[in-house]
Amino acid sequence: MKVKTSITLSASILEQLSSLETKYTNRSKLIEEAIVLFLEKIKKEVRNQNDLSILNKNSDSLNKEALEVLEFQN
């Protein structure tokens, strides 16, 4: 479901959007696609940060396990 809304943009941004409009059916579609990409980027950054936090929390045991595997291989 689409909901009509209003946003305020600087003149330079609006000009840049208008110059790209030939590639897109309309400005609304272009802005919606840009927001979708932005939201996906934010979600990925949050996921990566959560993963990094988990790795950092478990780094000592993971490093110990890796060393044991390397010692076993020798």
PDB file of N, H, CA, C and O in Angstrom:
ATOM      1  N   MET A   1       0.841  -1.171   0.000  1.00  0.00           N
ATOM      2  CA  MET A   1       0.000   0.000   0.000  1.00  0.00           C
ATOM      3  C   MET A   1       0.890   1.240   0.000  1.00  0.00           C
ATOM      4  O   MET A   1       1.825   1.340   0.795  1.00  0.00           O
ATOM      5  N   LYS A   2       0.607   2.152  -0.865  1.00  0.00           N
ATOM      6  H   LYS A   2      -0.152   2.071  -1.511  1.00  0.00           H
ATOM      7  CA  LYS A   2       1.359   3.401  -0.952  1.00  0.00           C
ATOM      8  C   LYS A   2       0.658   4.456  -0.108  1.00  0.00           C
ATOM      9  O   LYS A   2      -0.570   4.508  -0.041  1.00  0.00           O
ATOM     10  N   VAL A   3       1.464   5.296   0.536  1.00  0.00           N
ATOM     11  H   VAL A   3       2.461   5.254   0.482  1.00  0.00           H
ATOM     12  CA  VAL A   3       0.945   6.391   1.345  1.00  0.00           C
ATOM     13  C   VAL A   3       1.561   7.671   0.828  1.00  0.00           C
ATOM     14  O   VAL A   3       2.780   7.766   0.678  1.00  0.00           O
ATOM     15  N   LYS A   4       0.735   8.642   0.557  1.00  0.00           N
ATOM     16  H   LYS A   4      -0.255   8.565   0.679  1.00  0.00           H
ATOM     17  CA  LYS A   4       1.229   9.921   0.058  1.00  0.00           C
ATOM     18  C   LYS A   4       1.864  10.705   1.198  1.00  0.00           C
ATOM     19  O   LYS A   4       1.304  10.807   2.289  1.00  0.00           O
ATOM     20  N   THR A   5       3.056  11.263   0.923  1.00  0.00           N
ATOM     21  H   THR A   5       3.511  11.180   0.037  1.00  0.00           H
ATOM     22  CA  THR A   5       3.763  12.043   1.924  1.00  0.00           C
ATOM     23  C   THR A   5       4.438  13.232   1.241  1.00  0.00           C
ATOM     24  O   THR A   5       4.453  13.340   0.015  1.00  0.00           O
ATOM     25  N   SER A   6       4.975  14.089   2.038  1.00  0.00           N
ATOM     26  H   SER A   6       4.963  14.001   3.034  1.00  0.00           H
ATOM     27  CA  SER A   6       5.646  15.272   1.507  1.00  0.00           C
ATOM     28  C   SER A   6       7.022  15.377   2.144  1.00  0.00           C
ATOM     29  O   SER A   6       7.165  15.196   3.353  1.00  0.00           O
ATOM     30  N   ILE A   7       8.045  15.673   1.329  1.00  0.00           N
ATOM     31  H   ILE A   7       7.929  15.820   0.347  1.00  0.00           H
ATOM     32  CA  ILE A   7       9.393  15.876   1.846  1.00  0.00           C
ATOM     33  C   ILE A   7       9.947  17.190   1.309  1.00  0.00           C
ATOM     34  O   ILE A   7       9.493  17.697   0.283  1.00  0.00           O
ATOM     35  N   THR A   8      10.920  17.724   2.008  1.00  0.00           N
ATOM     36  H   THR A   8      11.288  17.312   2.841  1.00  0.00           H
ATOM     37  CA  THR A   8      11.577  18.953   1.580  1.00  0.00           C
ATOM     38  C   THR A   8      13.005  18.620   1.198  1.00  0.00           C
ATOM     39  O   THR A   8      13.745  18.032   1.987  1.00  0.00           O
ATOM     40  N   LEU A   9      13.394  18.999  -0.018  1.00  0.00           N
ATOM     41  H   LEU A   9      12.793  19.477  -0.659  1.00  0.00           H
ATOM     42  CA  LEU A   9      14.738  18.735  -0.520  1.00  0.00           C
ATOM     43  C   LEU A   9      15.394  20.039  -0.947  1.00  0.00           C
ATOM     44  O   LEU A   9      14.720  20.998  -1.321  1.00  0.00           O
ATOM     45  N   SER A  10      16.715  20.055  -0.885  1.00  0.00           N
ATOM     46  H   SER A  10      17.263  19.276  -0.581  1.00  0.00           H
ATOM     47  CA  SER A  10      17.424  21.243  -1.379  1.00  0.00           C
ATOM     48  C   SER A  10      17.293  21.307  -2.900  1.00  0.00           C
ATOM     49  O   SER A  10      17.058  20.294  -3.559  1.00  0.00           O
ATOM     50  N   ALA A  11      17.446  22.494  -3.434  1.00  0.00           N
ATOM     51  H   ALA A  11      17.637  23.316  -2.899  1.00  0.00           H
ATOM     52  CA  ALA A  11      17.308  22.693  -4.883  1.00  0.00           C
ATOM     53  C   ALA A  11      18.335  21.857  -5.647  1.00  0.00           C
ATOM     54  O   ALA A  11      18.022  21.303  -6.700  1.00  0.00           O
ATOM     55  N   SER A  12      19.543  21.765  -5.128  1.00  0.00           N
ATOM     56  H   SER A  12      19.798  22.215  -4.272  1.00  0.00           H
ATOM     57  CA  SER A  12      20.583  21.015  -5.845  1.00  0.00           C
ATOM     58  C   SER A  12      20.256  19.519  -5.886  1.00  0.00           C
ATOM     59  O   SER A  12      20.486  18.862  -6.901  1.00  0.00           O
ATOM     60  N   ILE A  13      19.725  18.983  -4.797  1.00  0.00           N
ATOM     61  H   ILE A  13      19.539  19.516  -3.972  1.00  0.00           H
ATOM     62  CA  ILE A  13      19.328  17.559  -4.790  1.00  0.00           C
ATOM     63  C   ILE A  13      18.193  17.336  -5.773  1.00  0.00           C
ATOM     64  O   ILE A  13      18.197  16.358  -6.521  1.00  0.00           O
ATOM     65  N   LEU A  14      17.233  18.229  -5.773  1.00  0.00           N
ATOM     66  H   LEU A  14      17.231  19.023  -5.165  1.00  0.00           H
ATOM     67  CA  LEU A  14      16.100  18.112  -6.690  1.00  0.00           C
ATOM     68  C   LEU A  14      16.568  18.157  -8.146  1.00  0.00           C
ATOM     69  O   LEU A  14      16.061  17.412  -8.985  1.00  0.00           O
ATOM     70  N   GLU A  15      17.520  19.017  -8.442  1.00  0.00           N
ATOM     71  H   GLU A  15      17.932  19.623  -7.760  1.00  0.00           H
ATOM     72  CA  GLU A  15      18.060  19.092  -9.804  1.00  0.00           C
ATOM     73  C   GLU A  15      18.741  17.783 -10.192  1.00  0.00           C
ATOM     74  O   GLU A  15      18.576  17.297 -11.311  1.00  0.00           O
ATOM     75  N   GLN A  16      19.505  17.216  -9.260  1.00  0.00           N
ATOM     76  H   GLN A  16      19.639  17.610  -8.351  1.00  0.00           H
ATOM     77  CA  GLN A  16      20.180  15.949  -9.539  1.00  0.00           C
ATOM     78  C   GLN A  16      19.172  14.826  -9.754  1.00  0.00           C
ATOM     79  O   GLN A  16      19.344  13.986 -10.638  1.00  0.00           O
ATOM     80  N   LEU A  17      18.126  14.819  -8.943  1.00  0.00           N
ATOM     81  H   LEU A  17      17.987  15.502  -8.225  1.00  0.00           H
ATOM     82  CA  LEU A  17      17.079  13.804  -9.118  1.00  0.00           C
ATOM     83  C   LEU A  17      16.394  13.961 -10.471  1.00  0.00           C
ATOM     84  O   LEU A  17      16.122  12.976 -11.158  1.00  0.00           O
ATOM     85  N   SER A  18      16.123  15.192 -10.843  1.00  0.00           N
ATOM     86  H   SER A  18      16.344  15.992 -10.286  1.00  0.00           H
ATOM     87  CA  SER A  18      15.450  15.454 -12.117  1.00  0.00           C
ATOM     88  C   SER A  18      16.310  15.021 -13.295  1.00  0.00           C
ATOM     89  O   SER A  18      15.789  14.554 -14.308  1.00  0.00           O
ATOM     90  N   SER A  19      17.621  15.173 -13.170  1.00  0.00           N
ATOM     91  H   SER A  19      18.045  15.553 -12.347  1.00  0.00           H
ATOM     92  CA  SER A  19      18.501  14.772 -14.273  1.00  0.00           C
ATOM     93  C   SER A  19      18.538  13.256 -14.437  1.00  0.00           C
ATOM     94  O   SER A  19      18.827  12.765 -15.528  1.00  0.00           O
ATOM     95  N   LEU A  20      18.253  12.506 -13.375  1.00  0.00           N
ATOM     96  H   LEU A  20      18.018  12.905 -12.489  1.00  0.00           H
ATOM     97  CA  LEU A  20      18.224  11.044 -13.443  1.00  0.00           C
ATOM     98  C   LEU A  20      16.855  10.502 -13.820  1.00  0.00           C
ATOM     99  O   LEU A  20      16.704   9.310 -14.088  1.00  0.00           O
ATOM    100  N   GLU A  21      15.882  11.358 -13.840  1.00  0.00           N
ATOM    101  H   GLU A  21      16.004  12.326 -13.622  1.00  0.00           H
ATOM    102  CA  GLU A  21      14.494  10.916 -13.989  1.00  0.00           C
ATOM    103  C   GLU A  21      14.240  10.141 -15.278  1.00  0.00           C
ATOM    104  O   GLU A  21      13.339   9.303 -15.318  1.00  0.00           O
ATOM    105  N   THR A  22      15.011  10.401 -16.330  1.00  0.00           N
ATOM    106  H   THR A  22      15.743  11.081 -16.298  1.00  0.00           H
ATOM    107  CA  THR A  22      14.787   9.671 -17.578  1.00  0.00           C
ATOM    108  C   THR A  22      15.028   8.174 -17.411  1.00  0.00           C
ATOM    109  O   THR A  22      14.445   7.362 -18.129  1.00  0.00           O
ATOM    110  N   LYS A  23      15.902   7.807 -16.445  1.00  0.00           N
ATOM    111  H   LYS A  23      16.376   8.467 -15.861  1.00  0.00           H
ATOM    112  CA  LYS A  23      16.173   6.400 -16.177  1.00  0.00           C
ATOM    113  C   LYS A  23      15.076   5.774 -15.331  1.00  0.00           C
ATOM    114  O   LYS A  23      14.943   4.550 -15.303  1.00  0.00           O
ATOM    115  N   TYR A  24      14.294   6.582 -14.647  1.00  0.00           N
ATOM    116  H   TYR A  24      14.401   7.576 -14.670  1.00  0.00           H
ATOM    117  CA  TYR A  24      13.233   6.109 -13.762  1.00  0.00           C
ATOM    118  C   TYR A  24      11.900   6.643 -14.248  1.00  0.00           C
ATOM    119  O   TYR A  24      11.829   7.670 -14.923  1.00  0.00           O
ATOM    120  N   THR A  25      10.850   5.928 -13.891  1.00  0.00           N
ATOM    121  H   THR A  25      10.908   5.094 -13.343  1.00  0.00           H
ATOM    122  CA  THR A  25       9.537   6.350 -14.373  1.00  0.00           C
ATOM    123  C   THR A  25       9.083   7.653 -13.724  1.00  0.00           C
ATOM    124  O   THR A  25       8.401   8.461 -14.354  1.00  0.00           O
ATOM    125  N   ASN A  26       9.466   7.854 -12.453  1.00  0.00           N
ATOM    126  H   ASN A  26      10.020   7.197 -11.942  1.00  0.00           H
ATOM    127  CA  ASN A  26       9.123   9.118 -11.795  1.00  0.00           C
ATOM    128  C   ASN A  26      10.017   9.335 -10.572  1.00  0.00           C
ATOM    129  O   ASN A  26      10.707   8.424 -10.115  1.00  0.00           O
ATOM    130  N   ARG A  27       9.985  10.540 -10.067  1.00  0.00           N
ATOM    131  H   ARG A  27       9.424  11.280 -10.437  1.00  0.00           H
ATOM    132  CA  ARG A  27      10.816  10.923  -8.934  1.00  0.00           C
ATOM    133  C   ARG A  27      10.477  10.128  -7.680  1.00  0.00           C
ATOM    134  O   ARG A  27      11.374   9.758  -6.922  1.00  0.00           O
ATOM    135  N   SER A  28       9.205   9.865  -7.453  1.00  0.00           N
ATOM    136  H   SER A  28       8.476  10.167  -8.068  1.00  0.00           H
ATOM    137  CA  SER A  28       8.789   9.112  -6.267  1.00  0.00           C
ATOM    138  C   SER A  28       9.397   7.720  -6.265  1.00  0.00           C
ATOM    139  O   SER A  28       9.861   7.241  -5.230  1.00  0.00           O
ATOM    140  N   LYS A  29       9.394   7.064  -7.433  1.00  0.00           N
ATOM    141  H   LYS A  29       9.017   7.453  -8.274  1.00  0.00           H
ATOM    142  CA  LYS A  29       9.956   5.728  -7.532  1.00  0.00           C
ATOM    143  C   LYS A  29      11.462   5.774  -7.260  1.00  0.00           C
ATOM    144  O   LYS A  29      11.993   4.907  -6.566  1.00  0.00           O
ATOM    145  N   LEU A  30      12.135   6.759  -7.791  1.00  0.00           N
ATOM    146  H   LEU A  30      11.704   7.463  -8.355  1.00  0.00           H
ATOM    147  CA  LEU A  30      13.571   6.896  -7.576  1.00  0.00           C
ATOM    148  C   LEU A  30      13.885   7.091  -6.095  1.00  0.00           C
ATOM    149  O   LEU A  30      14.795   6.451  -5.566  1.00  0.00           O
ATOM    150  N   ILE A  31      13.148   7.959  -5.428  1.00  0.00           N
ATOM    151  H   ILE A  31      12.409   8.479  -5.857  1.00  0.00           H
ATOM    152  CA  ILE A  31      13.367   8.223  -4.001  1.00  0.00           C
ATOM    153  C   ILE A  31      13.053   6.977  -3.180  1.00  0.00           C
ATOM    154  O   ILE A  31      13.781   6.658  -2.240  1.00  0.00           O
ATOM    155  N   GLU A  32      11.989   6.275  -3.521  1.00  0.00           N
ATOM    156  H   GLU A  32      11.398   6.534  -4.284  1.00  0.00           H
ATOM    157  CA  GLU A  32      11.635   5.057  -2.793  1.00  0.00           C
ATOM    158  C   GLU A  32      12.730   4.006  -2.923  1.00  0.00           C
ATOM    159  O   GLU A  32      13.088   3.365  -1.935  1.00  0.00           O
ATOM    160  N   GLU A  33      13.267   3.820  -4.129  1.00  0.00           N
ATOM    161  H   GLU A  33      12.976   4.341  -4.931  1.00  0.00           H
ATOM    162  CA  GLU A  33      14.344   2.857  -4.333  1.00  0.00           C
ATOM    163  C   GLU A  33      15.591   3.260  -3.546  1.00  0.00           C
ATOM    164  O   GLU A  33      16.269   2.400  -2.982  1.00  0.00           O
ATOM    165  N   ALA A  34      15.898   4.549  -3.503  1.00  0.00           N
ATOM    166  H   ALA A  34      15.348   5.248  -3.961  1.00  0.00           H
ATOM    167  CA  ALA A  34      17.057   5.031  -2.748  1.00  0.00           C
ATOM    168  C   ALA A  34      16.877   4.749  -1.259  1.00  0.00           C
ATOM    169  O   ALA A  34      17.826   4.341  -0.589  1.00  0.00           O
ATOM    170  N   ILE A  35      15.696   4.956  -0.745  1.00  0.00           N
ATOM    171  H   ILE A  35      14.924   5.287  -1.288  1.00  0.00           H
ATOM    172  CA  ILE A  35      15.427   4.706   0.679  1.00  0.00           C
ATOM    173  C   ILE A  35      15.512   3.217   0.985  1.00  0.00           C
ATOM    174  O   ILE A  35      16.035   2.830   2.029  1.00  0.00           O
ATOM    175  N   VAL A  36      15.006   2.383   0.090  1.00  0.00           N
ATOM    176  H   VAL A  36      14.581   2.698  -0.759  1.00  0.00           H
ATOM    177  CA  VAL A  36      15.090   0.933   0.278  1.00  0.00           C
ATOM    178  C   VAL A  36      16.556   0.501   0.360  1.00  0.00           C
ATOM    179  O   VAL A  36      16.930  -0.276   1.239  1.00  0.00           O
ATOM    180  N   LEU A  37      17.383   1.009  -0.558  1.00  0.00           N
ATOM    181  H   LEU A  37      17.079   1.640  -1.271  1.00  0.00           H
ATOM    182  CA  LEU A  37      18.812   0.680  -0.530  1.00  0.00           C
ATOM    183  C   LEU A  37      19.468   1.172   0.755  1.00  0.00           C
ATOM    184  O   LEU A  37      20.295   0.472   1.338  1.00  0.00           O
ATOM    185  N   PHE A  38      19.105   2.364   1.195  1.00  0.00           N
ATOM    186  H   PHE A  38      18.433   2.934   0.722  1.00  0.00           H
ATOM    187  CA  PHE A  38      19.653   2.922   2.425  1.00  0.00           C
ATOM    188  C   PHE A  38      19.272   2.061   3.624  1.00  0.00           C
ATOM    189  O   PHE A  38      20.117   1.772   4.471  1.00  0.00           O
ATOM    190  N   LEU A  39      18.019   1.652   3.703  1.00  0.00           N
ATOM    191  H   LEU A  39      17.332   1.886   3.014  1.00  0.00           H
ATOM    192  CA  LEU A  39      17.559   0.814   4.814  1.00  0.00           C
ATOM    193  C   LEU A  39      18.262  -0.541   4.809  1.00  0.00           C
ATOM    194  O   LEU A  39      18.625  -1.053   5.868  1.00  0.00           O
ATOM    195  N   GLU A  40      18.456  -1.125   3.627  1.00  0.00           N
ATOM    196  H   GLU A  40      18.161  -0.709   2.767  1.00  0.00           H
ATOM    197  CA  GLU A  40      19.177  -2.393   3.529  1.00  0.00           C
ATOM    198  C   GLU A  40      20.612  -2.225   4.019  1.00  0.00           C
ATOM    199  O   GLU A  40      21.144  -3.103   4.698  1.00  0.00           O
ATOM    200  N   LYS A  41      21.237  -1.104   3.677  1.00  0.00           N
ATOM    201  H   LYS A  41      20.804  -0.391   3.125  1.00  0.00           H
ATOM    202  CA  LYS A  41      22.609  -0.829   4.119  1.00  0.00           C
ATOM    203  C   LYS A  41      22.670  -0.721   5.644  1.00  0.00           C
ATOM    204  O   LYS A  41      23.570  -1.280   6.271  1.00  0.00           O
ATOM    205  N   ILE A  42      21.722  -0.009   6.236  1.00  0.00           N
ATOM    206  H   ILE A  42      20.990   0.445   5.727  1.00  0.00           H
ATOM    207  CA  ILE A  42      21.685   0.149   7.693  1.00  0.00           C
ATOM    208  C   ILE A  42      21.489  -1.213   8.365  1.00  0.00           C
ATOM    209  O   ILE A  42      22.171  -1.522   9.342  1.00  0.00           O
ATOM    210  N   LYS A  43      20.561  -2.030   7.849  1.00  0.00           N
ATOM    211  H   LYS A  43      20.006  -1.779   7.055  1.00  0.00           H
ATOM    212  CA  LYS A  43      20.322  -3.363   8.417  1.00  0.00           C
ATOM    213  C   LYS A  43      21.579  -4.215   8.346  1.00  0.00           C
ATOM    214  O   LYS A  43      21.900  -4.928   9.297  1.00  0.00           O
ATOM    215  N   LYS A  44      22.296  -4.147   7.224  1.00  0.00           N
ATOM    216  H   LYS A  44      22.035  -3.567   6.452  1.00  0.00           H
ATOM    217  CA  LYS A  44      23.527  -4.916   7.062  1.00  0.00           C
ATOM    218  C   LYS A  44      24.584  -4.448   8.057  1.00  0.00           C
ATOM    219  O   LYS A  44      25.283  -5.270   8.650  1.00  0.00           O
ATOM    220  N   GLU A  45      24.707  -3.131   8.245  1.00  0.00           N
ATOM    221  H   GLU A  45      24.139  -2.464   7.764  1.00  0.00           H
ATOM    222  CA  GLU A  45      25.672  -2.599   9.204  1.00  0.00           C
ATOM    223  C   GLU A  45      25.351  -3.058  10.627  1.00  0.00           C
ATOM    224  O   GLU A  45      26.259  -3.395  11.386  1.00  0.00           O
ATOM    225  N   VAL A  46      24.080  -3.075  10.992  1.00  0.00           N
ATOM    226  H   VAL A  46      23.342  -2.801  10.375  1.00  0.00           H
ATOM    227  CA  VAL A  46      23.667  -3.525  12.323  1.00  0.00           C
ATOM    228  C   VAL A  46      23.979  -5.012  12.478  1.00  0.00           C
ATOM    229  O   VAL A  46      24.487  -5.430  13.519  1.00  0.00           O
ATOM    230  N   ARG A  47      23.679  -5.817  11.451  1.00  0.00           N
ATOM    231  H   ARG A  47      23.266  -5.478  10.606  1.00  0.00           H
ATOM    232  CA  ARG A  47      23.972  -7.240  11.475  1.00  0.00           C
ATOM    233  C   ARG A  47      25.473  -7.486  11.628  1.00  0.00           C
ATOM    234  O   ARG A  47      25.898  -8.319  12.429  1.00  0.00           O
ATOM    235  N   ASN A  48      26.275  -6.742  10.843  1.00  0.00           N
ATOM    236  H   ASN A  48      25.930  -6.065  10.193  1.00  0.00           H
ATOM    237  CA  ASN A  48      27.726  -6.892  10.921  1.00  0.00           C
ATOM    238  C   ASN A  48      28.252  -6.501  12.299  1.00  0.00           C
ATOM    239  O   ASN A  48      29.155  -7.149  12.830  1.00  0.00           O
ATOM    240  N   GLN A  49      27.693  -5.453  12.870  1.00  0.00           N
ATOM    241  H   GLN A  49      26.959  -4.927  12.439  1.00  0.00           H
ATOM    242  CA  GLN A  49      28.111  -5.028  14.204  1.00  0.00           C
ATOM    243  C   GLN A  49      27.759  -6.072  15.247  1.00  0.00           C
ATOM    244  O   GLN A  49      28.543  -6.337  16.158  1.00  0.00           O
ATOM    245  N   ASN A  50      26.579  -6.666  15.116  1.00  0.00           N
ATOM    246  H   ASN A  50      25.941  -6.451  14.376  1.00  0.00           H
ATOM    247  CA  ASN A  50      26.185  -7.745  16.039  1.00  0.00           C
ATOM    248  C   ASN A  50      27.108  -8.950  15.897  1.00  0.00           C
ATOM    249  O   ASN A  50      27.518  -9.546  16.893  1.00  0.00           O
ATOM    250  N   ASP A  51      27.434  -9.307  14.650  1.00  0.00           N
ATOM    251  H   ASP A  51      27.101  -8.823  13.841  1.00  0.00           H
ATOM    252  CA  ASP A  51      28.341 -10.428  14.415  1.00  0.00           C
ATOM    253  C   ASP A  51      29.718 -10.149  15.018  1.00  0.00           C
ATOM    254  O   ASP A  51      30.308 -11.020  15.657  1.00  0.00           O
ATOM    255  N   LEU A  52      30.223  -8.940  14.814  1.00  0.00           N
ATOM    256  H   LEU A  52      29.744  -8.232  14.294  1.00  0.00           H
ATOM    257  CA  LEU A  52      31.520  -8.565  15.358  1.00  0.00           C
ATOM    258  C   LEU A  52      31.513  -8.629  16.882  1.00  0.00           C
ATOM    259  O   LEU A  52      32.483  -9.074  17.496  1.00  0.00           O
ATOM    260  N   SER A  53      30.435  -8.192  17.476  1.00  0.00           N
ATOM    261  H   SER A  53      29.647  -7.831  16.977  1.00  0.00           H
ATOM    262  CA  SER A  53      30.300  -8.238  18.922  1.00  0.00           C
ATOM    263  C   SER A  53      30.350  -9.679  19.430  1.00  0.00           C
ATOM    264  O   SER A  53      31.001  -9.965  20.435  1.00  0.00           O
ATOM    265  N   ILE A  54      29.668 -10.571  18.741  1.00  0.00           N
ATOM    266  H   ILE A  54      29.139 -10.338  17.925  1.00  0.00           H
ATOM    267  CA  ILE A  54      29.670 -11.993  19.117  1.00  0.00           C
ATOM    268  C   ILE A  54      31.068 -12.571  18.975  1.00  0.00           C
ATOM    269  O   ILE A  54      31.539 -13.293  19.854  1.00  0.00           O
ATOM    270  N   LEU A  55      31.740 -12.250  17.855  1.00  0.00           N
ATOM    271  H   LEU A  55      31.357 -11.664  17.142  1.00  0.00           H
ATOM    272  CA  LEU A  55      33.101 -12.749  17.650  1.00  0.00           C
ATOM    273  C   LEU A  55      34.056 -12.224  18.715  1.00  0.00           C
ATOM    274  O   LEU A  55      34.879 -12.971  19.243  1.00  0.00           O
ATOM    275  N   ASN A  56      33.943 -10.942  19.025  1.00  0.00           N
ATOM    276  H   ASN A  56      33.274 -10.335  18.596  1.00  0.00           H
ATOM    277  CA  ASN A  56      34.814 -10.354  20.045  1.00  0.00           C
ATOM    278  C   ASN A  56      34.577 -10.990  21.408  1.00  0.00           C
ATOM    279  O   ASN A  56      35.518 -11.234  22.164  1.00  0.00           O
ATOM    280  N   LYS A  57      33.315 -11.255  21.712  1.00  0.00           N
ATOM    281  H   LYS A  57      32.550 -11.057  21.099  1.00  0.00           H
ATOM    282  CA  LYS A  57      32.968 -11.852  23.001  1.00  0.00           C
ATOM    283  C   LYS A  57      33.546 -13.260  23.135  1.00  0.00           C
ATOM    284  O   LYS A  57      33.892 -13.702  24.230  1.00  0.00           O
ATOM    285  N   ASN A  58      33.643 -13.953  22.002  1.00  0.00           N
ATOM    286  H   ASN A  58      33.362 -13.593  21.112  1.00  0.00           H
ATOM    287  CA  ASN A  58      34.111 -15.335  22.009  1.00  0.00           C
ATOM    288  C   ASN A  58      35.524 -15.490  21.460  1.00  0.00           C
ATOM    289  O   ASN A  58      35.962 -16.610  21.196  1.00  0.00           O
ATOM    290  N   SER A  59      36.238 -14.391  21.285  1.00  0.00           N
ATOM    291  H   SER A  59      35.881 -13.481  21.499  1.00  0.00           H
ATOM    292  CA  SER A  59      37.538 -14.443  20.613  1.00  0.00           C
ATOM    293  C   SER A  59      38.547 -15.315  21.338  1.00  0.00           C
ATOM    294  O   SER A  59      39.299 -16.043  20.690  1.00  0.00           O
ATOM    295  N   ASP A  60      38.585 -15.261  22.662  1.00  0.00           N
ATOM    296  H   ASP A  60      37.974 -14.670  23.188  1.00  0.00           H
ATOM    297  CA  ASP A  60      39.565 -16.063  23.397  1.00  0.00           C
ATOM    298  C   ASP A  60      39.370 -17.554  23.133  1.00  0.00           C
ATOM    299  O   ASP A  60      40.329 -18.265  22.835  1.00  0.00           O
ATOM    300  N   SER A  61      38.144 -18.019  23.243  1.00  0.00           N
ATOM    301  H   SER A  61      37.364 -17.441  23.485  1.00  0.00           H
ATOM    302  CA  SER A  61      37.900 -19.453  23.024  1.00  0.00           C
ATOM    303  C   SER A  61      38.091 -19.831  21.556  1.00  0.00           C
ATOM    304  O   SER A  61      38.574 -20.924  21.263  1.00  0.00           O
ATOM    305  N   LEU A  62      37.720 -18.945  20.629  1.00  0.00           N
ATOM    306  H   LEU A  62      37.327 -18.056  20.867  1.00  0.00           H
ATOM    307  CA  LEU A  62      37.911 -19.231  19.205  1.00  0.00           C
ATOM    308  C   LEU A  62      39.394 -19.288  18.858  1.00  0.00           C
ATOM    309  O   LEU A  62      39.819 -20.150  18.088  1.00  0.00           O
ATOM    310  N   ASN A  63      40.186 -18.370  19.423  1.00  0.00           N
ATOM    311  H   ASN A  63      39.840 -17.670  20.048  1.00  0.00           H
ATOM    312  CA  ASN A  63      41.624 -18.380  19.172  1.00  0.00           C
ATOM    313  C   ASN A  63      42.266 -19.635  19.757  1.00  0.00           C
ATOM    314  O   ASN A  63      43.136 -20.236  19.127  1.00  0.00           O
ATOM    315  N   LYS A  64      41.846 -20.035  20.953  1.00  0.00           N
ATOM    316  H   LYS A  64      41.139 -19.547  21.464  1.00  0.00           H
ATOM    317  CA  LYS A  64      42.371 -21.241  21.591  1.00  0.00           C
ATOM    318  C   LYS A  64      42.061 -22.467  20.731  1.00  0.00           C
ATOM    319  O   LYS A  64      42.912 -23.332  20.525  1.00  0.00           O
ATOM    320  N   GLU A  65      40.830 -22.520  20.239  1.00  0.00           N
ATOM    321  H   GLU A  65      40.139 -21.818  20.406  1.00  0.00           H
ATOM    322  CA  GLU A  65      40.426 -23.649  19.398  1.00  0.00           C
ATOM    323  C   GLU A  65      41.247 -23.685  18.108  1.00  0.00           C
ATOM    324  O   GLU A  65      41.657 -24.757  17.664  1.00  0.00           O
ATOM    325  N   ALA A  66      41.486 -22.523  17.509  1.00  0.00           N
ATOM    326  H   ALA A  66      41.153 -21.651  17.869  1.00  0.00           H
ATOM    327  CA  ALA A  66      42.279 -22.458  16.275  1.00  0.00           C
ATOM    328  C   ALA A  66      43.707 -22.925  16.521  1.00  0.00           C
ATOM    329  O   ALA A  66      44.270 -23.651  15.703  1.00  0.00           O
ATOM    330  N   LEU A  67      44.294 -22.519  17.632  1.00  0.00           N
ATOM    331  H   LEU A  67      43.836 -21.929  18.298  1.00  0.00           H
ATOM    332  CA  LEU A  67      45.655 -22.959  17.971  1.00  0.00           C
ATOM    333  C   LEU A  67      45.717 -24.465  18.178  1.00  0.00           C
ATOM    334  O   LEU A  67      46.680 -25.112  17.765  1.00  0.00           O
ATOM    335  N   GLU A  68      44.699 -25.024  18.814  1.00  0.00           N
ATOM    336  H   GLU A  68      43.917 -24.499  19.150  1.00  0.00           H
ATOM    337  CA  GLU A  68      44.654 -26.469  19.016  1.00  0.00           C
ATOM    338  C   GLU A  68      44.592 -27.216  17.686  1.00  0.00           C
ATOM    339  O   GLU A  68      45.240 -28.248  17.516  1.00  0.00           O
ATOM    340  N   VAL A  69      43.815 -26.692  16.754  1.00  0.00           N
ATOM    341  H   VAL A  69      43.288 -25.853  16.893  1.00  0.00           H
ATOM    342  CA  VAL A  69      43.707 -27.317  15.431  1.00  0.00           C
ATOM    343  C   VAL A  69      45.054 -27.251  14.724  1.00  0.00           C
ATOM    344  O   VAL A  69      45.479 -28.233  14.116  1.00  0.00           O
ATOM    345  N   LEU A  70      45.735 -26.103  14.796  1.00  0.00           N
ATOM    346  H   LEU A  70      45.389 -25.305  15.290  1.00  0.00           H
ATOM    347  CA  LEU A  70      47.038 -25.965  14.149  1.00  0.00           C
ATOM    348  C   LEU A  70      48.073 -26.891  14.784  1.00  0.00           C
ATOM    349  O   LEU A  70      48.897 -27.472  14.077  1.00  0.00           O
ATOM    350  N   GLU A  71      48.041 -27.034  16.097  1.00  0.00           N
ATOM    351  H   GLU A  71      47.372 -26.563  16.672  1.00  0.00           H
ATOM    352  CA  GLU A  71      48.969 -27.940  16.769  1.00  0.00           C
ATOM    353  C   GLU A  71      48.688 -29.391  16.377  1.00  0.00           C
ATOM    354  O   GLU A  71      49.617 -30.184  16.229  1.00  0.00           O
ATOM    355  N   PHE A  72      47.440 -29.732  16.212  1.00  0.00           N
ATOM    356  H   PHE A  72      46.685 -29.087  16.332  1.00  0.00           H
ATOM    357  CA  PHE A  72      47.053 -31.088  15.822  1.00  0.00           C
ATOM    358  C   PHE A  72      47.566 -31.413  14.423  1.00  0.00           C
ATOM    359  O   PHE A  72      47.932 -32.556  14.150  1.00  0.00           O
ATOM    360  N   GLN A  73      47.596 -30.419  13.534  1.00  0.00           N
ATOM    361  H   GLN A  73      47.299 -29.491  13.756  1.00  0.00           H
ATOM    362  CA  GLN A  73      48.028 -30.626  12.156  1.00  0.00           C
ATOM    363  C   GLN A  73      49.527 -30.860  12.047  1.00  0.00           C
ATOM    364  O   GLN A  73      49.989 -31.469  11.082  1.00  0.00           O
ATOM    365  N   ASN A  74      50.285 -30.387  13.018  1.00  0.00           N
ATOM    366  H   ASN A  74      49.910 -29.892  13.802  1.00  0.00           H
ATOM    367  CA  ASN A  74      51.749 -30.555  12.940  1.00  0.00           C
ATOM    368  C   ASN A  74      52.187 -31.859  13.419  1.00  0.00           C
ATOM    369  O   ASN A  74      53.384 -32.147  13.416  1.00  0.00           O
TER     370      ASN A  74
END
